[in-house]
C-alpha cells in the first residue's frame, strides 16, 4: 500500500479533528434538574431478556431477589402487574429489601383466566405484610375494551373483600377515568396512566403536560387521592406524532418530571424498571421503556446536573475516526497528483460515511432483535455498506476528475525519422449494408500512412447480395484491400478477427480493428502509430465516436451518455494504465496479441477481455482522447439495450474468468491501480443488479406495510435515506463532471443522465444473467433499423414500465396509512419514487426513440481540453529519445 504524503496526512488529521469538534458541539452537556436521591416508585416487570409471560417463562426467585436488591438502592416502592407463577413471591421478597409494593391483578377478556388470577391473589394475600400498600385491579382493561365498566367494578368489589384494609384501585389512562367517572365511587384511590409519548407530545412539553393532566384529574375527582400508575418515556423506537423516542429524551423527561413531581408532591410509578424484550405488541417502542436495559445495566448516569445528548459519543467518535482513517488510507493511497481540493473532498466524504456506518451499527447494537430481525438487520447492514462502497467509488472518480493534476501534454507529432511499421487493419462484418461498409473502406483508403493493409472478413452472411458488393469493391481496389467470406465460422466477431489474424501479412507489426460503420480520419495511423516506439506499449486506443448524433433527439441523448465514458472515465483510467480496450479504433501490437492468445471466442466482449490479458502480461495501453473515427449509433431503444446488455454481460464474465488476477489474492502483474479501476469500474453495474433485487423486495415489503399497518413499520430513517442520498450524490457528480470536463450545458447533462438511467434495468438483467450463466452467444447491434411504432416502443420496455408503475403505485398506496407524516414513512415513500426514476427514464427514452422526427439537442463536441494527446509513458520515451 502506498504511503500517504505529509499533505494527505495533514488533511486526514484535520478532518478527524473537525469530526471530533462536531461531535463535541452536538453533544455539549446542558443543565437539567438533578435526579432525586431516591425515586418514589417504579413499575416492575421482572422478565429477563429470554423470558416472557406469553410463553409462561417466568423468572426464578434468585433472579427476582437480585432485581429487587438493585431497585432498592434507588427506589422506595414498586408496582407489579400480576400474581401468576413466581410473580406471587414479589411482595414477600420486596419486604426483605424495605420496598413498598402495590400488587397488581392482571385481568383480560378471558373470564376463566380472571377467576384463576383472583384465586391466586386470595392465596397470596394471606401472607401480605405491611410492605403491601395497595392493590391494582386490572391494567387498562377498559382502554383495551376487554371488559365493561360493570364487569370491572364487580371484580373490584370482590378484591376488596379479600384485601381487607389494603386500599384497592383501578389502573386506566387519564382520559378513560374522565370518560367513566363512575369508577371513582368503587375505589379507594385513583391510579391514572399519563404517557405523553402516546399522545404525540414533544418531550420539551411532556413533563408539564403530565402535571396539567394530573391537576385536571384532581379537579374532577377532588375527594380521591391520585397516583400516577405509569409515567415515562421510551429510550428507543419510532416517532409518534411529535414524540421522539430516544435515550436523550428519556433522560430529559424524567429529570424534569421528577423535579416537578417533587415540587407538586405527586405520587407516581415511573414506567418502568427494566426493558421488556417480549413486549413486541406495542410497536417499536414497547421494549424500551425501562430505566435499566434487559441486562440490568442503567441507561443513565443518575448523578450530575447536566444531560449529554449521546452518552457514549466519545466511543462512537473514536470508531468513526478509525473507520474514516481506514477509508482514507485507501482513497488517498495514490494521491500525489491530487490537488488539495480533491483531498479535502475525499476526507469530508469518507468521514461523513464513516460516521453514518458507525451510528447505524451503534443504533442496531442498542436494539433487541429476534432471529428473524437479526437476519434482516444483517441484510440491511450489508446493503448499507454496499451503498457506502459505491459512494466512495463515485467520490474517488469525482475527486480525480476535478482535482487531479494533469500530466504533461503535447500534440502528437509524427515521427518523421522513424520507419513506419506495417499495420494490418481488420474489418469484421456480418450482414451489414454494403454501402455502409464500402464507405468505411473508402475512408481507410485515404489514410495518410503508406505501409498498411486492410483485411475484410465477412462471416456467416447468408445472402450473397449483401456481401458480394463489398468483395467486388475490394477486388477493384487491389493493393492493400483483401476480402474473405466464410460460412459456418465459429466464434462470432472474435472468430472473424482470429481468421483475419491468420490472413495477416508476415511483416505486419501492428493490428488495427475498425467496425464496419466507422469512417476514420486520415491522420489516425500517422498520429497514433509513433506511440509504439516504446517497446512496452501494446495497445493504443482512440475513443468510439459517432457521426449521426444530430439526426434526432434520441441519438443526441445517447451520444451525450456515451461521451461521458470516453471523455471522463477512460481519461481517468489511463493515468493508471487501466483503460478498457474496445473493438474499434484500437491498435494492438501483433506480438502482444499473439502472445496473449489472440481474441477469446468464449467471451462476447472479446475486446475488453483481450485488453485485460495484455495488461496482465505487464504491457502498457495508451488512450488517445481525440476522435479519429466516427460510426453510427443504435437507431432505437431496443438496439441500445442490446448493446449495453452485451457489454455488461461480457464484463461480468470477464470478472469471473479473471477473478484471481483482479482480487489481488494471487500473484499477478496487474498493479493495484489497474485492479481498482477494473473492479470499481464494473461495480456500478453490480449496484444496478442489487437495486433490481432491492426493488422487488421493496414492492413485497410495501404490500405488507399496506396490509398490516399496525404490525409493520418502514425501515429506520438512515437506511431509507442512504439510497436516496446515493442517487442524489451520483446525479450531482454527473452534472458537475459533465459541466467541468465535457463543457456540457444542463440539457446535455440531463440528457446523458436520462439515457444512462434508462439502461439500469437492462444492466441489472445482464449482470444477474452472467452470474449464473456463461452460455449466452454474441449478438450484434444493428447498424440500421426500421422506425418503430408507439406500441413497439412500449413492448420494448414492458418490464421497466411494469416495475416503475408498481413502485409509484406502492408509494401512493402508502398514503393510506395513518403515519405518513412521520419522517421514516416519508423517506420510504421518497425511496420508492426515487427507485422508479430509472424505469420511467426507460419508458421515456423508448418513446423518444420511436419518434425520429424529434429535434436533436446540441451534442457534445470535441473540447479543447480533449484534443491534446496525453503524454503517457510511451510519449515520454519518444520525447526523451
VEXZAKOL-61320 format. One record per residue (C-alpha): z, x, y negated. Coordinates in steps of 0.5 Angstrom, whole numbers, padded with zeros to 4 digits, always signed. Example, Ala and Ser with C-alpha at 12.3 -4.5 7.8 and 13.67 -1.06 7.14 Angstrom:
BEGIN
+0016+0025+0009;+0014+0027+0002;
***
This chain:
BEGIN
+0000+0000+0000;-0002+0003-0007;+0004+0004-0011;+0005+0001-0018;+0004+0005-0024;+0009+0005-0029;+0006+0000-0034;+0006-0005-0028;+0013-0004-0026;+0015-0005-0034;+0012-0012-0033;+0015-0013-0027;+0022-0012-0029;+0020-0015-0036;+0018-0021-0032;+0024-0021-0028;+0029-0020-0034;+0025-0026-0037;+0026-0031-0031;+0034-0029-0031;+0034-0031-0038;+0031-0037-0037;+0036-0039-0031;+0042-0037-0035;+0040-0041-0041;+0038-0047-0037;+0045-0046-0033;+0049-0045-0039;+0056-0048-0038;+0058-0053-0043;+0065-0056-0044;+0068-0062-0040;+0074-0065-0038;+0079-0062-0033;+0079-0064-0026;+0086-0067-0025;+0091-0063-0021;+0092-0069-0016;+0087-0074-0016;+0089-0081-0015;+0085-0084-0009;+0079-0082-0004;+0075-0086+0001;+0076-0083+0007;+0071-0084+0013;+0072-0078+0018;+0066-0078+0021;+0063-0071+0023;+0056-0069+0022;+0055-0070+0029;+0059-0077+0029;+0057-0084+0028;+0060-0091+0029;+0054-0094+0030;+0054-0089+0037;+0061-0090+0038;+0062-0083+0037;+0069-0082+0033;+0073-0076+0031;+0079-0074+0035;+0086-0073+0033;+0086-0066+0032;+0079-0067+0027;+0083-0073+0023;+0089-0068+0022;+0085-0063+0019;+0081-0067+0015;+0088-0070+0012;+0091-0064+0011;+0085-0062+0007;+0085-0068+0003;+0093-0068+0002;+0092-0062-0002;+0088-0065-0008;+0089-0073-0007;+0095-0078-0007;+0092-0083-0003;+0086-0085+0002;+0083-0091+0004;+0080-0093+0010;+0075-0098+0013;+0076-0100+0020;+0082-0099+0025;+0077-0098+0031;+0078-0093+0036;+0081-0087+0033;+0081-0089+0026;+0087-0093+0028;+0091-0087+0028;+0090-0085+0021;+0096-0089+0018;+0100-0085+0023;+0097-0078+0021;+0097-0079+0014;+0104-0081+0013;+0105-0074+0016;+0102-0071+0010;+0105-0075+0005;+0099-0079+0004;+0099-0087+0002;+0094-0091+0006;+0090-0097+0004;+0088-0099+0011;+0081-0103+0012;+0079-0108+0017;+0071-0108+0018;+0068-0115+0018;+0061-0117+0019;+0057-0123+0022;+0059-0121+0029;+0064-0126+0030;+0067-0123+0036;+0067-0116+0033;+0071-0119+0028;+0076-0122+0033;+0077-0115+0036;+0078-0112+0030;+0083-0117+0028;+0087-0116+0034;+0086-0108+0034;+0089-0109+0027;+0095-0113+0029;+0097-0108+0035;+0097-0102+0030;+0100-0106+0024;+0107-0106+0029;+0107-0098+0027;+0106-0098+0020;+0111-0094+0016;+0112-0094+0008;+0106-0090+0007;+0101-0096+0008;+0101-0099+0001;+0095-0104+0002;+0090-0108+0007;+0083-0109+0005;+0080-0115+0009;+0072-0113+0010;+0068-0109+0005;+0062-0112+0001;+0061-0117+0007;+0059-0123+0001;+0055-0118-0002;+0051-0117+0005;+0051-0124+0006;+0054-0123+0013;+0060-0128+0011;+0061-0134+0007;+0067-0134+0002;+0070-0139+0006;+0070-0135+0012;+0072-0129+0009;+0078-0133+0006;+0080-0135+0013;+0080-0128+0015;+0085-0126+0009;+0090-0132+0011;+0090-0129+0018;+0091-0122+0016;+0097-0124+0011;+0101-0127+0017;+0100-0120+0020;+0101-0116+0015;+0108-0119+0012;+0110-0116+0006;+0104-0111+0005;+0099-0113+0000;+0092-0116+0002;+0086-0115-0002;+0078-0116-0001;+0073-0111-0003;+0067-0113-0007;+0063-0111-0012;+0065-0113-0019;+0059-0118-0020;+0061-0121-0013;+0068-0122-0016;+0065-0126-0022;+0061-0130-0018;+0066-0132-0013;+0073-0132-0017;+0076-0137-0012;+0077-0131-0008;+0083-0128-0013;+0087-0134-0011;+0088-0132-0004;+0089-0124-0005;+0095-0120-0008;+0091-0116-0012;+0083-0115-0013;+0079-0109-0011;+0073-0108-0014;+0067-0103-0013;+0063-0101-0019;+0058-0096-0017;+0054-0095-0024;+0048-0091-0020;+0046-0097-0016;+0045-0101-0023;+0041-0095-0026;+0046-0093-0031;+0045-0086-0034;+0050-0081-0032;+0052-0080-0039;+0054-0087-0040;+0056-0088-0033;+0064-0087-0034;+0065-0091-0040;+0060-0097-0036;+0066-0097-0031;+0071-0097-0035;+0068-0103-0039;+0067-0107-0033;+0074-0106-0031;+0076-0109-0037;+0071-0115-0036;+0075-0116-0030;+0082-0115-0033;+0080-0121-0038;+0077-0125-0032;+0083-0124-0028;+0089-0123-0032;+0094-0125-0027;+0092-0120-0022;+0093-0112-0021;+0086-0109-0021;+0084-0103-0016;+0077-0100-0016;+0076-0099-0009;+0070-0095-0010;+0067-0091-0016;+0063-0085-0015;+0056-0082-0016;+0052-0078-0010;+0050-0071-0011;+0043-0071-0008;+0038-0077-0006;+0033-0081-0010;+0033-0083-0017;+0035-0090-0018;+0033-0093-0025;+0036-0088-0030;+0041-0086-0025;+0039-0079-0022;+0043-0076-0016;+0045-0069-0017;+0051-0065-0016;+0051-0063-0023;+0051-0071-0025;+0056-0072-0019;+0061-0067-0023;+0059-0070-0030;+0061-0077-0028;+0068-0075-0024;+0070-0071-0029;+0069-0076-0035;+0071-0082-0031;+0078-0079-0028;+0079-0077-0035;+0078-0084-0038;+0082-0087-0032;+0088-0083-0033;+0088-0085-0040;+0087-0092-0039;+0092-0092-0033;+0086-0094-0028;+0088-0094-0020;+0082-0092-0016;+0079-0089-0010;+0073-0084-0011;+0067-0085-0007;+0068-0081-0002;+0072-0075+0001;+0066-0073+0006;+0059-0073+0006;+0057-0078+0012;+0051-0076+0015;+0050-0082+0019;+0049-0087+0013;+0042-0087+0013;+0042-0094+0012;+0043-0093+0004;+0036-0090+0003;+0036-0082+0001;+0043-0082-0003;+0047-0085+0003;+0049-0079+0006;+0051-0075-0001;+0057-0079-0004;+0062-0074-0002;+0066-0069-0006;+0066-0065+0000;+0060-0064+0005;+0060-0065+0012;+0062-0058+0014;+0068-0060+0010;+0067-0055+0004;+0068-0057-0003;+0062-0058-0007;+0065-0057-0014;+0070-0052-0017;+0076-0056-0018;+0078-0052-0024;+0076-0050-0031;+0074-0054-0037;+0066-0053-0036;+0060-0055-0032;+0055-0051-0030;+0048-0055-0028;+0047-0051-0022;+0053-0047-0019;+0049-0043-0014;+0044-0041-0020;+0045-0033-0019;+0043-0034-0012;+0037-0038-0013;+0035-0033-0019;+0036-0027-0014;+0032-0030-0009;+0027-0032-0014;+0026-0025-0017;+0026-0022-0010;+0020-0026-0008;+0017-0025-0014;+0017-0018-0014;+0014-0018-0007;+0009-0022-0009;+0007-0018-0015;+0007-0011-0010;+0001-0015-0007;-0002-0018-0013;-0001-0011-0017;-0003-0006-0012;-0009-0005-0015;-0008-0006-0022;-0010+0001-0025;-0016-0002-0028;-0013-0009-0030;-0011-0009-0038;-0004-0012-0040;-0006-0019-0041;-0008-0019-0034;-0002-0016-0031;+0002-0021-0035;-0001-0027-0033;+0000-0025-0026;+0007-0023-0027;+0008-0030-0030;+0004-0034-0024;+0008-0030-0019;+0015-0031-0022;+0013-0039-0023;+0011-0040-0016;+0017-0036-0013;+0022-0040-0017;+0018-0046-0014;+0019-0044-0007;+0026-0042-0007;+0028-0048-0011;+0024-0052-0005;+0028-0048+0000;+0034-0049-0003;+0034-0056-0004;+0032-0057+0003;+0038-0053+0005;+0043-0058+0002;+0040-0064+0006;+0042-0067+0012;+0036-0067+0017;+0035-0070+0024;+0030-0067+0029;+0024-0071+0026;+0026-0070+0019;+0026-0062+0020;+0020-0062+0024;+0017-0066+0018;+0020-0061+0013;+0017-0055+0016;+0010-0058+0016;+0011-0060+0009;+0014-0053+0007;+0008-0050+0011;+0003-0054+0006;+0007-0052+0000;+0007-0044+0002;-0001-0045+0003;-0002-0048-0004;+0002-0042-0007;-0002-0037-0003;-0009-0041-0005;-0006-0041-0012;-0004-0034-0012;-0011-0032-0010;-0014-0036-0015;-0010-0033-0020;-0012-0026-0018;-0019-0028-0019;-0018-0031-0026;-0014-0024-0028;-0019-0019-0025;-0025-0023-0028;-0022-0024-0035;-0018-0017-0036;-0021-0012-0031;-0024-0006-0035;-0031-0006-0034;-0033+0000-0030;-0039+0005-0034;-0045+0001-0034;-0052+0003-0035;-0059+0001-0035;-0062+0003-0028;-0068+0008-0030;-0073+0009-0024;-0072+0016-0021;-0079+0019-0023;-0077+0025-0020;-0075+0022-0013;-0080+0021-0008;-0081+0013-0007;-0078+0012+0001;-0082+0007+0004;-0080+0000+0004;-0081-0006+0009;-0081-0013+0006;-0080-0018+0012;-0081-0025+0010;-0079-0030+0016;-0082-0037+0015;-0081-0043+0019;-0085-0050+0018;-0086-0048+0011;-0091-0051+0006;-0097-0046+0006;-0098-0046-0002;-0090-0044-0003;-0091-0038+0002;-0097-0036-0001;-0094-0036-0008;-0088-0032-0005;-0093-0027-0002;-0097-0026-0009;-0091-0024-0012;-0090-0019-0007;-0097-0016-0008;-0095-0015-0016;-0089-0010-0014;-0089-0004-0019;-0088+0000-0013;-0093+0004-0009;-0090+0005-0002;-0088-0001+0002;-0091-0006+0007;-0090-0014+0008;-0089-0017+0015;-0089-0024+0015;-0086-0027+0022;-0087-0035+0023;-0083-0037+0029;-0084-0044+0032;-0088-0048+0027;-0092-0053+0032;-0097-0055+0027;-0102-0049+0026;-0105-0053+0020;-0098-0050+0017;-0098-0043+0019;-0106-0042+0019;-0107-0041+0012;-0101-0036+0011;-0104-0032+0016;-0111-0032+0013;-0109-0030+0006;-0105-0024+0009;-0112-0022+0013;-0116-0023+0007;-0111-0018+0003;-0111-0013+0008;-0107-0007+0006;-0099-0008+0007;-0099-0015+0009;-0099-0017+0016;-0097-0023+0019;-0094-0025+0026;-0094-0032+0029;-0089-0033+0035;-0088-0039+0039;-0081-0040+0043;-0078-0035+0039;-0070-0035+0040;-0065-0033+0035;-0068-0037+0029;-0068-0033+0023;-0065-0027+0026;-0069-0027+0032;-0075-0027+0027;-0072-0022+0023;-0071-0018+0029;-0078-0019+0031;-0080-0016+0024;-0076-0010+0025;-0080-0009+0032;-0086-0009+0028;-0084-0005+0022;-0088+0002+0021;-0084+0008+0024;-0084+0011+0017;-0080+0005+0013;-0073+0007+0011;-0071+0001+0007;-0072-0006+0010;-0072-0012+0005;-0072-0019+0006;-0075-0025+0002;-0074-0032+0003;-0081-0036+0004;-0080-0039-0003;-0078-0033-0007;-0082-0031-0013;-0080-0024-0014;-0080-0020-0021;-0085-0014-0020;-0079-0009-0022;-0075-0011-0016;-0076-0005-0012;-0077+0000-0018;-0070-0001-0020;-0066-0002-0014;-0069+0003-0009;-0066+0009-0013;-0059+0007-0011;-0061+0009-0004;-0061+0016-0007;-0053+0016-0005;-0054+0017+0003;-0047+0012+0004;-0051+0006+0000;-0053+0002+0006;-0054-0005+0002;-0057-0006-0005;-0056-0014-0006;-0059-0018-0012;-0057-0025-0013;-0060-0031-0011;-0063-0035-0017;-0068-0041-0018;-0074-0043-0022;-0073-0050-0021;-0066-0052-0025;-0070-0055-0031;-0073-0060-0026;-0068-0066-0027;-0060-0067-0027;-0059-0066-0020;-0062-0059-0020;-0059-0057-0026;-0052-0059-0024;-0052-0055-0017;-0055-0049-0021;-0049-0048-0025;-0045-0049-0019;-0049-0043-0015;-0049-0039-0022;-0041-0038-0021;-0041-0035-0015;-0047-0030-0016;-0044-0028-0024;-0037-0028-0022;-0035-0028-0015;-0040-0022-0013;-0039-0018-0019;-0031-0018-0018;-0032-0016-0010;-0037-0011-0012;-0031-0007-0015;-0028-0006-0008;-0035-0005-0004;-0034-0012-0001;-0040-0016-0003;-0043-0021+0002;-0050-0020+0004;-0054-0026+0003;-0061-0026+0007;-0066-0026+0001;-0066-0021-0005;-0063-0016+0000;-0065-0009+0001;-0062-0005+0007;-0062+0002+0010;-0066+0002+0016;-0062+0007+0020;-0056+0003+0018;-0059-0004+0020;-0061-0001+0027;-0054+0003+0028;-0050-0004+0027;-0054-0007+0032;-0059-0011+0028;-0059-0018+0026;-0054-0022+0030;-0057-0028+0033;-0051-0032+0035;-0049-0033+0028;-0052-0038+0024;-0050-0034+0017;-0053-0027+0020;-0054-0024+0013;-0046-0024+0012;-0045-0022+0019;-0049-0016+0018;-0046-0014+0012;-0039-0014+0014;-0041-0010+0020;-0045-0005+0016;-0038-0005+0012;-0034-0004+0018;-0038+0002+0019;-0036+0005+0013;-0042+0005+0008;-0043+0002+0001;-0046-0004-0001;-0048-0005-0008;-0049-0011-0012;-0054-0011-0018;-0052-0017-0023;-0059-0018-0025;-0064-0023-0023;-0070-0020-0019;-0073-0026-0016;-0072-0034-0016;-0073-0039-0011;-0072-0047-0010;-0066-0051-0009;-0065-0057-0005;-0068-0063-0007;-0063-0068-0005;-0055-0068-0004;-0056-0068+0004;-0060-0062+0004;-0055-0059-0001;-0049-0061+0004;-0053-0058+0010;-0054-0051+0006;-0046-0051+0005;-0044-0053+0012;-0048-0048+0015;-0045-0043+0010;-0038-0045+0011;-0039-0046+0019;-0042-0039+0019;-0037-0036+0015;-0031-0038+0020;-0035-0036+0026;-0035-0029+0022;-0028-0029+0021;-0026-0031+0028;-0031-0026+0031;-0029-0020+0026;-0021-0022+0026;-0019-0015+0029;-0022-0012+0023;-0020-0017+0018;-0013-0018+0020;-0011-0010+0019;-0007-0010+0025;-0012-0006+0029;-0016+0001+0027;-0022-0001+0022;-0026+0003+0017;-0025-0003+0012;-0021-0002+0006;-0015-0006+0004;-0019-0009-0002;-0025-0011+0003;-0021-0014+0008;-0017-0018+0002;-0024-0020-0001;-0027-0023+0005;-0021-0027+0007;-0019-0029+0000;-0026-0031-0001;-0026-0036+0005;-0019-0038+0005;-0021-0044-0001;-0026-0047+0005;-0020-0047+0010;-0016-0050+0004;-0021-0056+0004;-0020-0057+0011;-0013-0057+0010;-0014-0062+0005;-0018-0067+0009;-0012-0067+0014;-0007-0068+0009;-0011-0074+0006;-0012-0077+0013;-0004-0076+0014;-0003-0079+0007;-0007-0085+0008;-0003-0086+0014;+0004-0085+0010;+0002-0089+0004;+0000-0095+0009;+0007-0094+0012;+0010-0094+0005;+0007-0101+0003;+0009-0104+0010;+0016-0101+0010;+0018-0100+0002;+0025-0100+0003;+0026-0096+0009;+0021-0090+0007;+0020-0086+0001;+0015-0082-0002;+0016-0074-0002;+0020-0070-0006;+0017-0069-0013;+0016-0062-0012;+0012-0063-0006;+0007-0068-0009;+0007-0064-0016;+0004-0058-0012;-0002-0060-0010;-0003-0064-0017;-0002-0057-0021;-0006-0053-0016;-0012-0058-0017;-0011-0057-0025;-0010-0050-0024;-0016-0049-0021;-0020-0053-0025;-0018-0050-0031;-0019-0043-0028;-0026-0045-0027;-0027-0048-0034;-0024-0041-0037;-0028-0037-0033;-0035-0040-0034;-0034-0040-0041;-0032-0033-0042;-0036-0030-0036;-0042-0034-0036;-0042-0037-0043;-0042-0044-0041;-0041-0050-0045;-0037-0055-0043;-0042-0060-0040;-0045-0054-0036;-0038-0052-0033;-0036-0059-0032;-0043-0060-0028;-0041-0054-0024;-0034-0057-0022;-0037-0063-0020;-0042-0060-0016;-0037-0056-0013;-0032-0061-0011;-0038-0066-0008;-0038-0061-0003;-0031-0061-0001;-0031-0066+0005;-0037-0062+0008;-0034-0055+0008;-0028-0058+0011;-0032-0061+0016;-0036-0055+0017;-0029-0051+0018;-0026-0056+0023;-0032-0055+0027;-0032-0048+0027;-0025-0047+0029;-0026-0050+0036;-0034-0050+0037;-0039-0044+0036;-0045-0047+0039;-0048-0050+0033;-0055-0048+0032;-0059-0046+0026;-0061-0051+0021;-0066-0049+0015;-0065-0052+0008;-0072-0056+0007;-0076-0053+0001;-0079-0059-0001;-0076-0066+0001;-0078-0073-0001;-0075-0077-0006;-0069-0081-0003;-0067-0089-0005;-0060-0091-0007;-0059-0094+0000;-0060-0087+0003;-0056-0084-0002;-0050-0088+0000;-0051-0087+0007;-0051-0079+0006;-0044-0080+0003;-0041-0086+0007;-0036-0081+0010;-0034-0079+0003;-0035-0086+0000;-0030-0089+0005;-0025-0084+0004;-0025-0084-0003;-0024-0091-0003;-0019-0091+0001;-0015-0086-0003;-0016-0090-0009;-0014-0097-0006;-0008-0094-0003;-0006-0091-0010;-0007-0098-0013;-0003-0101-0007;+0003-0097-0009;+0004-0101-0015;+0006-0107-0010;+0013-0103-0009;+0018-0104-0014;+0020-0097-0015;+0013-0095-0019;+0017-0093-0025;+0020-0087-0021;+0017-0080-0022;+0017-0079-0015;+0013-0085-0014;+0008-0084-0020;+0007-0077-0017;+0005-0080-0010;+0000-0084-0014;-0003-0079-0018;-0004-0074-0012;-0008-0080-0008;-0012-0081-0014;-0013-0073-0015;-0015-0073-0008;-0020-0078-0009;-0024-0074-0014;-0028-0069-0009;-0030-0075-0006;-0032-0079-0012;-0036-0073-0014;-0040-0073-0008;-0042-0080-0009;-0044-0079-0016;-0048-0073-0014;-0051-0076-0009;-0053-0082-0013;-0056-0077-0019;-0060-0073-0013;-0063-0080-0012;-0066-0080-0019;-0070-0074-0020;-0072-0077-0027;-0065-0076-0030;-0066-0071-0035;-0063-0064-0034;-0058-0061-0038;-0059-0054-0041;-0058-0049-0035;-0054-0042-0035;-0059-0037-0037;-0058-0029-0036;-0053-0027-0041;-0053-0020-0044;-0047-0018-0040;-0050-0019-0034;-0056-0016-0035;-0054-0008-0034;-0053-0006-0027;-0046-0004-0025;-0046+0004-0025;-0043+0004-0018;-0041+0010-0014;-0048+0011-0012;-0051+0011-0019;-0045+0016-0021;-0048+0020-0016;-0055+0019-0018;-0053+0021-0025;-0049+0027-0024;-0054+0030-0019;
***
